Amino acid sequence: MARIEASDGVVLYAEAHGTGLPVLFSCPLNTTCENWRPQVDPLVAQGFQVVLWDFRGHGRSDAPDDPAAYSMEQVVDDLGRVLDWAAPAAPAAPAVLGGLSFGGLASLHFALRAPARVRGLLLIDSGPGFKNPEAQKSWEAGVEKTASFLERKGMQAFVESRAAATTSGGRPELPAAQAARRAIEAQQPQGLAHFGRRVAALAPPVIDELASIRIPALVIVGEHDAAYQRAAQVMQARLPLAESVTIPGAGHIVNIEAAEAFNAAVLRFLERLRAGEA
């Protein structure tokens, strides 16, 4: 576990497990790195280093009161600093970036900014942002609705709401889902609200830049995650070195809901990367 100082002094929480090719996972909006716990042991057992972290305003990272402390550019810079920490002997060594939902978009932004640092991409129930103005307005309205809910009703009400399906998953009986939910509930709503309004809602789309990302990518989507099916198709078609897989029976939080199938698909991709076959 580590506390990493960002360029503006905000302290970020991160943890690294194992050794080998680094795989850094970034979380969905309003969740924490606990969401990735089901991936740690299986990937470490196969010789990969698993790096988890919390966005600013999330989990155990600092949650600045100043809304100006939140921007997409700052989040991309934060991600780079976590990578620097995870591989201190060779901070420029390439890593695999994995992200679910907003975490996938953040990974794409980083890949565009620093492609030499990215060996592969895991884009999970995610998308490249909204180019259509009406779709963007609808997304911003949804983020604002969630931010206002968090501020008015707090975290317990949030984890008990319909948002559970897109934060801790659609199988609440699973121990991993319960652990994720507890970590989500322990967060501070104001930091999440700032992040939603200033980062997630305003994140520039990258759909027109996908063709320039010549990095092997695995696009994963849950069979029942209707909201991201089209986005997955777009990324698979436009990323030059992309392949895709649909996980049967899973919704948005596919890595918890169908962890065994998810881990198997990820490990197949990572093994090919490590062998230089992807």
N, C-alpha and C positions, 0 to 999 in steps of 0.2 A: 504494500500500500504506500501511496506517496501523496504529498501535497505539493503541487506544481504551481509556480507563480506565473501568471499570464503577463503579457506585455504591459497591461495597465495596473498590475498589482493584485488583481483578483486571484484567489487561490482555487485551483482546480483539484478535484479528487481523481485519482487513478490507481489502478492496480495491475500488476503483470504476473502471469503464471506460466511456468515452464520456460523452455528455451527453444530456439529454432526460428524459422520464418515467422516474423510477427504478424498477427492478425488482430487488427484493432477494430472493435465493435462500437458503433455509435447508436444511441438509443432513439426510440420514437419520442416525439414531443410529450412532455409532462410525465415521463417515466424516469427510471434510474438504471444504473448499470446492473442492478440486481436482475433485471429482465434477461440478461445474458448468462446467468449462472448455469443453465443447462448445457451450455456449450463449453464450459471451461474444462472439465475433466476429460471428455471424449477427445477434444483437440489436443490437449496437453499430452494425453496418452499416445498420440500418434506423432509426437515430436514437433509440435507447433507452439509458439509463444502466444498466449491469449492476453490481449491488453483491453481492459475495460476502463471507461471513464464516465464522468458526469458532466454534461454541459453546464456552463455557468447558469445559476438560477435553479439548477436541478440537483437532486440527491444530496451528496455530501460536499459538493462544490459551493463556493461562496455565492450568495444571491444579493448582488448590489441593489441598493434602494434607488439609485439613479437610473432612469430609463436609458440615458445616453450610453450606459455601459454595455448595452446590448445591440449588436449588429451582426449581420452575416459575415462581414469581413473579419470581425473580431473572433467569431466562432471558428472560422477557418484557421486563423492564426493560433487559437487555442489548441486545435487539433494537432497542428504542427509541433507545438511545444510538448504535447503528450508523446508524440512520436520521438522527439529528441530525447526525452527521458527514458523511453522504453528501450532504446538502443544507444546507450551512452558512448560505447566504443566507436560506433559508426553512425552518427546521427542522420547521415544522408542515405543510409541503406534503405532499399525499397521495402515496403510492407504491403500487406493486403488490407484494404479498407472495407469493412462490412458495416452496413447501416440499414436499419428498418425504418420505413416511412420517412420522416424528416431526416433521420440519420443517414439514409441513402442519398438524399439530396445534398446534405453537407459533404458526404464523401465525394460526390461528383464535383462539387465546387472546389474541393481540395485537389482533386485529380487535374482539373483544368489549370489550377494555379501552380502546382508542383508535380507534373507528370513523372519526373524522374524518381520521385520518392514513392511511387505506387506500383507495386508488382501485379496487383490484381484487384478487382472490385467484386464485392458481394452486395447486390442491390435487391433488397428484400421488401416485398410489399411496399414499393416506393414509386416515385415518379420524378420526372425532370422539371417539375414546376408548371405553371400555367401561362401559356402564351396568349390564349383567348382572353380578352378583357372581361367578359362576363363571367367566365369560369374563375378568373382571379378575384373578382369582386365577391363571388359566392364563397370562395375560400377565406378571404379576409373576414367576411361576415361570420363565418363559422368559428374562426379563431377568436374573434371578439366575443362571441357568445360564450365560448368556453372560458376565456379570461375573466369575463364579468361574473360568471358562475363561481369560479374559484374565489374571487374576491368577496363575493356576497355570502357564500355558503360554506366555503372551506373544503379541506381535503377529505374529510370523512364522507361528506355528501357526494363528493366527486367520485370516490371509489365505489360508492353504492349506486351510482347513476348508470345510465346506458353507456357511459364512457368506458366502463370496465372492459367491454368487448374489444376495444381498440387500445387498451393500455396493459391490462394483465391477461387478456385473452378470454375466449369463450368457453373455457373449461375450468371454472373456479374450484373444482374439487382437487385439482392437481397441486401438490406441495409447491412446485415452482411458481405457479400462478399465485398462490397464497403469499409466498415470500415476496414476490414482485409487488403485490397489492400493499403489503405492509410498508415496504420501502416507499412506494408512491404516496401513501397516506402520511408519511412522516415529513414530507416536504413542506416548504413555505409557499403559500399561494401567490404572494406578491412577486417573487422571482419568476415563477412560471408565467404569470400574467405579463410581465415585462418581456420575457423571452418570446411569448406567443405574438404579442403585438409588434415588437421591434425586429424580430428575427424571422420567425416562421411565416408570419403573414406577409412580410415584405421581401422574402427571399427571391432574388431574380431567377427567372426560368433559365434552364440551360439546354432546352430542346434543340436549338439551332447549333449548339456547339458539340452535340453528341458525336457527330461524325469525325470530329478531330481527336476524340479520346481513343487512341490506339493502344488500349490496355485490355488484357483479357478480363472478361466480366461474366459473372453468373447472375442472371436475373431470376429471382425466386418469388413466387406468388402462391398464396393459399388458394385452394380450389374455390372456397366460398367468400373470398375477399373481392366482391364484385366491384368495389370502388377503385381497385388498382389493377384489374385485369387489362384494361385498355392501355394504361400507362406501362405495364410490363411489356405488352406487345410493341409499343412504340420504342422503348429502350432496346429491346432485343433486335428490332429491325434497323435502328439507326446507329447503334454502337458497332463499329466494324468488327470487333473480336468478341461478340457476345453470344452466349447460349442461354437457354432458359429452361426452367423446370417448374412444374406445378405440383404442389404438395397436396395429395388427396385428403379430403376431410378437414382441412384446416381453414381458419379465417385469417384475420389480420396479424395476430401475434403468433405466426406460424412456428417460430422457434421454440415456443412453450407448448402450444397446443399439439404439435406433432414433432416433438424434439428428436425422436429417433430417426424419422425419415428426413427431417431437416439436416441433422448432423451428418447423415450418410451422404446426402447430396453435396453438402459443403466439403466434406473430406475427399470425395472423389475429385472435385475441382481443385482443391488445394494440393492433392497428391500430384496431379498433372502439372500444376504450376511448379512445384518443387522439382519435378523431373524434367522441366523445360519442354513439356509437351503441349502447353496451352499458351 
